[in-house]
């Protein structure tokens, strides 16, 4: 009888633990507001390498600023079709500052080493606040729509 009671108590503790504390680990940091390392991107110009990369999206491998987080107007280094190319961010998914548009995809325009756009046409609207930057004049000349 005593053995049966001891077994019953030990088994009931295994099945029904008493006063167990469940801990959950979750992040309290803010989600990234833009392009970070290995973000998937979409090429929105008509360059040959950009059109050929429809099935495997290009990935960001470096952001050219101190914070390492790319926003609209920043330059990034992209891995595309086994090559490294520079690109300009022209649209991001996450909402940014006030009066900046939010896009459905993370859009980039491929650039040559000299800063000229690789393609001859841009298929999506470009944020109008990029017009103020003088170093992007050749990219803005290729764009047809502004938001």
C-alpha angles and dihedrals in degrees: 000000000000091000091052091052092049091051091047093052094047093048093047090055090053094049098038110030115199124226097353116168117221113206123195125195117214135162119255095188122106118259115256112274096213146347118349134167114312094008114156113244138190123224109223101184127083098247116141095241091047094052091047092055097067096113099046111036119222118253130218111243100171138013117209101224138077097257094052088223115112123217131178109306097024123121121236138183112238134198106219128164092343093308136100115236134171117237142180120231109232100168140015134194098228118076113253132187122340116292094018117121123243116223133206092234139024101262127200137176116215116236134199120232090265092056097254117132115258094217130057099222136037115213101201134056116269122221108260095224088073089070090079093065114091096197091064097055094115093050091048091050089060093049118091103185131048130191 
